[in-house]
Amino acid sequence: MASRTKNSLRNIFVGAINRFVSILLPFICRTLIINILGTEYLGLNSLFTSIMNVLNVTELGFGTAITASMYRPIAVGDDELVCALLNIYKKVYKIIGIIICIIGIGMIPFLNVFINDTPPKDVNIYLLFVIYILNTVCSYYFYAYKISLINAHQRADITDVVAIITKLLTGIIQIIAIVIYKSIIIYAFMNVVCILLYNIGCSIQSDRYFPKYKCKGKINDEIKAKLVKDIVALSIQKIGNTISVSLDTIVISSFLNLSIVAIYGNYNYIIGAVTIFITLIFSSIVASIGNSIALEDREKNLSDLYHFSYLNLWIIGWCSCCLICIFQSFMKIWMGPERLFPISIVIALVVCFYVSQMRKVVQTYKDAIGIWWEDKYKPLVGGIVNLVFNIILVKKMGTIGVVISTLISYLIIEFPWETHILFDKYFKTSEKNYYIKIMKMSLYNLVSVVVTYTVCNYLPEGYMGIVLKLLCCVVCYNIFMIVLSKKSESFTWAKAFMMKALKNIGITMH
């Protein structure tokens, strides 16, 4: 147990550093690209990244299925099966790399379809796109299969250390490329170098820690059938998720312009950084959920679901409050007042963030129980609905129409679908009471945010204003939440849970 705790803390610590580097360096590069090269260049970067994310659908969840299938044979010491799975992984990933390369090259003549305005004249968009293709192909073709072996052994700290080193090295060169050479081409090419160094580094570490595993052998028909079933379920989900996330940027570029793509990317970048922060906090309760499902009855787990949802909604409510109150002040300093969205779009983005994170507890329970096949079509249907509304609303409403489309998909399709599946297949009861609790807590959040935002409007702008607004969010929001929900059972539970978690961390660190 002590060893597992030590490994978990090590993974969390190294993972936190990796996430910090992953946030900081791109933040610096985005800032430099806009201020030195121009907004359109950042828009091109966001567009081509989104296109390659769509092409990544060809992976179809194969890596996730293979990694998951390695857990048991590694645990029981079935080295022959692990080697056979690795062998499949290596062959399939090379095929995927070739397919992405062919499709990507085939898209080159049609790049102008995805760019509504005129791209920067001093950059060869075709060469730039080829570099993005090369980056994606390299991520599959060179030793990617060995990364799965490290992940299957739950040694994320190994890959995180390699990632930190490669990101720091290439990030510094990217900054030089932008500042001194003013070249988006060199900047993009360094992403290729980064992925090559990362894959090679992970390969070396894999050989060092797990030398007994080689790519050889074949799997039997039973394992193959289960693998195919998992891949089918995961592939449908991956296609749907890709449509929901990546096509938003492509739609904005196709119907609006690259400058709006860049601004949209800037706001989503900050939201993504906050999401990483929430993930780090939420990871501390995932083990508790899995343990409870294994040991406790359904009634106890249902009660815990309500309590964890309460805690999650408090955390994301506070983050939403900070975003609403501070977003525009921060963006004004970071990118300048000419690159701000109207407050209506900011509110829509934050609401979308809130709803997406609101789903986290239900999704965690589903994953812990292993409910994947039952709602395999959910992301696909949600993604298609999102795409259809994207095309309709972007023409009528512009950028806010794209955000509203995502909200419609989340609220009408994905959240109700996954919640119903969880309650129907595992808890064997109606989800009505869960929705009532979610709505009640969200109402508390709304009141607390509105009051805090009103107070923040009387505070100054600038760096000092951001600090004061953050303090206001910490004090004002949480006071109102305590007043509104202190009599609830979930408040008492959350207070005891957090005190226990802090105590356990203190004991472990000691």
C-alpha positions in Angstrom: 0.0 0.0 0.0 2.8 2.4 0.9 4.5 1.7 -2.4 1.3 2.4 -4.3 0.8 5.6 -2.4 4.4 6.6 -3.2 4.0 5.8 -6.9 0.7 7.8 -7.0 2.2 10.8 -5.4 5.2 10.6 -7.7 3.0 10.4 -10.8 0.9 13.3 -9.6 3.9 15.5 -8.8 5.7 14.8 -12.1 2.4 15.1 -14.0 1.8 18.5 -12.4 5.2 19.7 -13.6 4.5 18.3 -17.1 1.2 20.1 -17.2 2.7 23.3 -16.0 5.3 23.2 -18.8 2.6 22.2 -21.3 0.7 25.4 -20.3 3.5 27.8 -19.9 5.5 27.3 -23.1 2.6 27.4 -25.5 1.3 30.5 -23.6 4.6 32.2 -24.3 4.6 31.1 -27.9 1.0 32.2 -28.6 1.9 35.6 -27.1 4.9 36.0 -29.3 3.2 34.7 -32.5 0.4 37.3 -32.2 2.7 40.2 -31.2 5.5 39.5 -33.6 4.0 37.6 -36.6 0.3 38.4 -36.4 -3.1 37.1 -35.4 -3.6 35.2 -38.7 -0.5 33.1 -38.1 -2.0 31.9 -34.8 -5.2 31.2 -36.6 -3.4 29.0 -39.1 -1.8 27.1 -36.3 -5.1 26.5 -34.6 -6.8 25.5 -37.9 -4.2 23.0 -39.0 -4.0 21.5 -35.5 -7.8 21.0 -35.6 -7.6 19.4 -39.1 -5.0 17.0 -37.9 -7.1 16.1 -34.9 -9.9 15.1 -37.3 -7.4 13.0 -39.2 -6.4 11.3 -36.0 -9.8 9.7 -36.0 -8.3 7.0 -38.1 -6.6 5.7 -34.9 -10.2 4.7 -33.8 -9.3 4.2 -30.2 -6.9 1.4 -31.0 -4.2 2.6 -28.6 -6.6 2.9 -25.7 -8.0 -0.6 -26.3 -4.5 -2.1 -26.6 -3.3 -0.4 -23.4 -6.3 -1.5 -21.5 -5.9 -5.1 -22.7 -2.3 -5.1 -21.3 -3.3 -4.5 -17.7 -4.3 -8.1 -16.8 -1.5 -10.0 -18.6 1.0 -7.6 -17.0 -0.6 -8.2 -13.6 -0.5 -12.0 -13.9 2.9 -12.1 -15.6 1.7 -13.3 -19.0 4.7 -11.9 -20.9 3.9 -13.8 -24.1 0.5 -12.1 -24.5 2.0 -8.7 -23.7 4.5 -9.2 -26.5 1.8 -10.3 -28.9 -0.3 -7.2 -28.2 2.8 -5.0 -28.7 3.4 -6.7 -32.0 -0.1 -5.8 -33.2 0.2 -2.3 -31.9 3.4 -1.7 -33.8 2.0 -3.0 -37.1 -1.3 -1.2 -36.8 0.2 2.2 -35.8 2.5 2.1 -38.9 -0.5 1.5 -41.1 -2.4 4.3 -39.4 0.6 6.7 -40.0 0.6 5.8 -43.7 -3.2 6.3 -44.0 -3.0 9.7 -42.3 -0.1 10.7 -44.6 -2.1 9.7 -47.7 -5.3 11.5 -46.6 -3.4 14.6 -45.5 -1.5 14.9 -48.8 -4.8 14.4 -50.6 -6.3 17.4 -48.7 -3.5 19.8 -49.8 -5.2 21.0 -53.0 -8.4 21.8 -51.0 -6.8 23.8 -48.1 -8.4 27.1 -49.3 -11.9 25.6 -48.7 -11.1 25.8 -44.9 -9.9 29.4 -45.0 -12.6 32.0 -45.6 -10.2 35.0 -45.8 -6.8 35.5 -47.4 -4.0 33.7 -45.5 -0.7 35.6 -44.8 1.2 36.2 -48.0 4.6 35.6 -46.6 4.0 32.0 -45.5 3.6 28.9 -47.7 0.4 27.4 -46.3 1.0 24.2 -48.2 4.5 23.7 -46.8 3.2 24.5 -43.3 0.4 21.9 -43.7 2.9 19.3 -44.8 4.9 19.9 -41.6 1.7 19.4 -39.6 1.1 16.1 -41.5 4.6 15.0 -40.8 4.2 15.8 -37.1 1.1 13.6 -36.8 2.6 10.8 -38.9 5.8 10.7 -36.7 3.6 10.5 -33.6 2.4 7.1 -34.9 5.3 5.8 -36.9 8.3 6.0 -34.5 8.1 3.8 -31.4 4.6 5.0 -30.3 3.7 1.4 -29.4 6.4 1.4 -26.6 4.6 4.3 -24.9 1.6 2.1 -24.4 3.8 -0.4 -22.5 4.9 2.2 -20.1 1.3 3.5 -19.6 0.1 -0.1 -19.1 2.6 -0.4 -16.2 1.0 2.8 -14.7 4.4 4.5 -14.8 3.2 7.8 -16.3 6.0 9.6 -14.4 8.5 8.1 -16.9 6.8 9.5 -20.0 6.1 12.8 -18.2 9.9 13.3 -17.4 10.7 12.7 -21.1 7.9 15.1 -22.1 9.2 17.8 -19.8 12.7 17.6 -21.2 11.7 17.5 -24.8 9.1 20.3 -24.4 11.6 22.6 -22.7 14.2 22.0 -25.3 12.0 22.4 -28.3 10.0 25.2 -26.7 13.1 27.3 -26.2 14.1 26.8 -29.9 10.5 27.7 -30.9 10.8 31.0 -29.0 14.1 31.8 -30.7 12.5 30.9 -34.1 9.7 33.4 -33.5 11.7 36.2 -31.9 14.9 36.1 -34.0 13.9 34.5 -37.3 10.2 35.4 -37.3 9.4 32.0 -38.9 6.2 30.1 -38.4 7.8 27.3 -40.5 10.7 26.7 -38.0 8.2 26.9 -35.1 6.0 24.2 -36.6 8.9 22.0 -37.6 10.1 22.0 -34.0 6.9 20.3 -33.1 8.0 17.4 -35.4 11.4 17.4 -33.6 9.6 17.4 -30.2 7.5 14.4 -31.1 10.5 12.5 -32.5 12.6 13.2 -29.4 9.7 12.2 -27.1 9.0 8.9 -28.9 12.7 8.0 -29.0 13.2 9.0 -25.4 10.2 6.9 -24.3 11.5 4.0 -26.4 14.9 4.1 -24.6 13.2 4.2 -21.2 10.8 1.4 -22.2 13.8 -0.8 -23.1 15.5 0.2 -19.9 12.7 -0.6 -17.5 10.9 -3.4 -19.4 13.6 -5.1 -21.6 11.8 -8.5 -21.5 9.0 -7.4 -23.8 9.6 -7.7 -27.6 7.2 -7.4 -30.6 6.5 -11.0 -31.4 3.7 -13.6 -31.3 0.0 -13.6 -32.1 -3.2 -13.3 -29.9 -5.9 -15.9 -29.8 -9.4 -15.5 -31.3 -11.1 -14.8 -27.9 -8.8 -11.9 -27.1 -9.1 -10.7 -30.7 -12.9 -10.6 -30.5 -12.9 -8.6 -27.3 -10.3 -6.2 -28.7 -12.4 -5.7 -31.8 -15.5 -5.0 -29.7 -13.6 -2.5 -27.5 -12.2 -0.8 -30.6 -15.6 -0.5 -32.2 -17.1 1.2 -29.1 -14.1 3.5 -28.6 -13.9 4.4 -32.3 -17.5 5.5 -32.4 -16.9 7.6 -29.3 -13.6 9.0 -30.7 -15.3 10.1 -33.9 -18.1 11.8 -32.0 -15.7 13.6 -29.6 -13.5 14.8 -32.5 -16.5 16.2 -34.3 -17.6 18.0 -31.1 -14.2 19.5 -30.3 -12.1 20.0 -33.4 -14.7 20.9 -36.0 -15.7 24.1 -34.1 -12.4 25.7 -35.2 -12.7 24.5 -38.7 -16.2 25.8 -39.0 -15.1 29.2 -37.7 -12.2 29.4 -40.2 -14.4 28.3 -43.1 -17.3 30.7 -42.4 -15.6 33.6 -40.6 -11.8 34.3 -40.6 -8.4 33.3 -39.2 -8.3 36.2 -36.7 -11.4 35.0 -35.0 -10.0 31.5 -35.0 -7.0 32.9 -33.1 -9.1 34.8 -30.6 -11.3 31.8 -30.1 -8.3 29.6 -29.6 -6.9 32.1 -27.0 -10.0 31.9 -24.9 -10.2 28.1 -25.1 -6.5 27.9 -24.3 -7.2 29.6 -20.9 -10.2 27.4 -20.3 -8.1 24.4 -21.1 -5.5 25.4 -18.6 -8.3 25.7 -15.9 -9.6 22.3 -17.0 -6.1 20.8 -16.3 -6.2 22.4 -12.9 -9.6 20.8 -12.2 -8.4 17.4 -13.5 -5.5 17.5 -11.0 -7.9 18.1 -8.2 -10.4 15.6 -9.4 -7.8 12.8 -9.8 -7.6 12.6 -6.0 -11.1 11.2 -5.8 -11.0 8.8 -8.7 -9.4 6.1 -6.6 -12.1 6.5 -4.0 -14.8 6.1 -6.5 -13.2 2.9 -8.0 -12.7 1.4 -4.5 -16.2 2.2 -3.5 -17.7 0.6 -6.6 -15.7 -2.6 -5.9 -16.6 -2.8 -2.2 -19.9 -1.0 -1.5 -23.5 -1.6 -2.5 -25.4 0.4 -5.1 -27.2 2.5 -2.4 -23.9 3.7 -0.9 -22.5 4.4 -4.3 -25.6 6.4 -5.3 -25.2 8.5 -2.2 -21.5 9.0 -3.0 -22.4 10.1 -6.5 -24.6 12.9 -5.2 -21.9 14.0 -2.8 -19.1 13.9 -5.4 -21.3 15.8 -7.8 -21.9 18.5 -5.1 -18.1 18.8 -4.5 -17.4 18.8 -8.3 -20.0 21.5 -8.9 -18.6 23.7 -6.1 -15.1 23.5 -7.7 -16.2 24.1 -11.3 -18.6 26.8 -10.1 -15.7 28.7 -8.4 -13.6 28.3 -11.5 -16.5 29.6 -13.6 -16.8 32.5 -11.3 -13.1 33.3 -11.7 -13.3 33.1 -15.5 -16.4 35.3 -15.7 -14.9 38.0 -13.4 -11.3 37.9 -14.6 -11.3 36.7 -18.2 -11.7 40.1 -19.9 -9.2 41.9 -17.7 -6.6 39.2 -18.2 -7.2 39.0 -22.0 -6.9 42.8 -22.3 -3.5 42.7 -20.7 -2.4 39.5 -22.6 -3.6 40.1 -26.1 -4.8 43.7 -26.1 -8.3 45.3 -26.1 -8.6 44.8 -29.9 -8.6 41.0 -29.5 -11.4 40.6 -27.0 -14.7 38.8 -27.6 -17.9 40.5 -26.4 -19.0 39.6 -22.8 -21.9 37.6 -24.3 -19.5 35.2 -26.0 -17.3 35.0 -22.9 -20.4 34.0 -20.8 -21.4 31.4 -23.4 -17.9 29.9 -23.3 -17.9 29.7 -19.5 -21.3 28.1 -19.4 -20.1 25.6 -22.0 -17.1 24.9 -19.7 -19.4 24.5 -16.7 -21.6 22.0 -18.5 -18.7 20.0 -19.9 -17.1 19.7 -16.4 -20.5 19.0 -14.8 -20.5 15.7 -16.7 -17.2 14.6 -15.1 -18.6 12.6 -12.1 -21.1 10.6 -14.2 -18.4 9.9 -16.8 -16.0 8.8 -14.0 -18.5 6.4 -12.6 -19.3 5.0 -16.0 -15.6 4.4 -16.7 -15.0 2.8 -13.3 -17.9 0.4 -13.8 -16.9 -0.3 -17.4 -20.0 1.0 -19.2 -18.7 1.8 -22.7 -20.6 -0.3 -25.1 -24.0 0.7 -23.9 -23.7 4.3 -25.0 -21.2 4.0 -27.8 -23.3 6.0 -30.2 -23.7 9.0 -27.8 -20.6 11.0 -28.8 -21.3 10.3 -32.5 -24.9 11.5 -32.3 -23.8 14.5 -30.1 -21.0 15.3 -32.6 -23.4 15.3 -35.6 -25.9 17.5 -33.8 -23.1 19.9 -32.9 -21.9 20.0 -36.5 -25.3 20.6 -37.9 -26.1 23.4 -35.5 -22.6 24.8 -36.0 -23.2 25.3 -39.7 -26.7 26.7 -39.2 -25.9 29.1 -36.3 -22.5 30.3 -37.4 -24.2 31.9 -40.5 -26.9 33.6 -38.3 -25.0 34.4 -35.1 -21.3 34.2 -35.8 -18.9 32.8 -33.1 -21.5 32.6 -30.4 -23.5 30.3 -32.6 -20.6 27.8 -32.6 -20.5 27.9 -28.7 -24.3 27.5 -28.5 -24.2 24.5 -30.8 -21.8 22.8 -28.4 -24.0 23.6 -25.5 -27.1 22.2 -27.3 -25.1 19.0 -27.9 -24.0 18.7 -24.3 -27.4 19.5 -22.7 -29.8 17.8 -25.1 -27.8 14.7 -26.2 -24.7 13.8 -24.3 -25.3 14.6 -20.6 -28.9 13.1 -20.5 -27.8 10.1 -22.5 -24.8 9.1 -20.3 -26.7 9.9 -17.1 -29.6 7.7 -18.1 -27.3 4.8 -19.0 -25.5 5.0 -15.7 -28.7 5.1 -13.6 -30.5 2.5 -15.8 -27.6 -0.1 -16.1 -26.0 0.3 -12.7 -28.1 2.1 -10.1 -31.4 0.6 -11.4 -33.4 3.7 -10.6 -34.6 6.9 -12.2 -32.1 9.8 -12.6 -34.9 12.4 -11.7 -33.5 13.1 -8.2 -30.0 13.5 -9.6 -31.2 16.2 -12.0 -33.0 18.0 -9.2 -29.8 18.1 -7.1 -27.8 19.3 -10.1 -30.2 22.1 -10.9 -30.4 23.2 -7.2 -26.6 23.3 -6.9 -26.3 25.1 -10.3 -28.9 27.7 -9.0 -26.7 28.3 -5.9 -23.7 28.7 -8.3 -25.6 31.2 -10.5 -26.5 33.4 -7.5 -23.0 33.3 -6.1 -21.4 34.1 -9.5 -23.9 37.0 -10.2 -23.2 38.6 -6.8 -19.4 38.1 -7.1 -19.4 39.5 -10.7 -21.4 42.5 -9.6 -18.9 43.3 -6.8 -15.9 42.7 -9.2 -17.4 45.3 -11.6 -16.6 48.0 -9.1 -12.9 46.9 -8.9 -10.2 48.5 -11.1 -8.6 47.0 -14.2 -4.9 46.2 -14.7 -2.7 43.8 -12.8 -3.8 45.0 -9.3 -7.4 44.7 -10.5 -6.9 41.0 -11.4 -5.5 40.3 -8.0 -8.3 42.1 -6.2 -10.9 40.3 -8.4 -9.3 36.9 -7.7 -9.5 37.6 -3.9 -13.1 38.7 -4.3 -13.9 35.4 -6.1 -12.2 33.4 -3.3 -14.1 35.3 -0.5 -17.4 36.4 -2.0 -18.3 33.3 -4.0 -17.4 30.8 -1.3 -19.2 32.8 1.5 -22.4 32.7 -0.6 -22.0 29.0 -1.4 -21.5 28.2 2.3 -24.6 30.3 3.3 -26.7 28.7 0.6 -25.8 25.1 1.1 -24.4 24.7 4.6 -27.5 22.8 5.9 -27.3 20.1 3.2 -26.0 16.6 3.9 -23.5 17.0 1.0 -21.9 20.0 2.6 -21.2 18.1 5.8 -19.9 15.1 3.7 -17.7 17.3 1.5 -16.2 19.1 4.5 -15.3 15.8 6.2 -14.0 14.3 2.9 -11.7 17.3 2.2 -10.4 17.3 5.8 -9.6 13.5 5.5 -7.9 14.0 2.2 -5.7 16.8 3.5 -4.9 14.7 6.6 -3.9 11.7 4.4 -1.7 13.9 2.2 0.0 15.3 5.3 0.6 11.8 6.7 1.9 10.5 3.4 4.3 13.5 2.8 5.5 13.1 6.4 
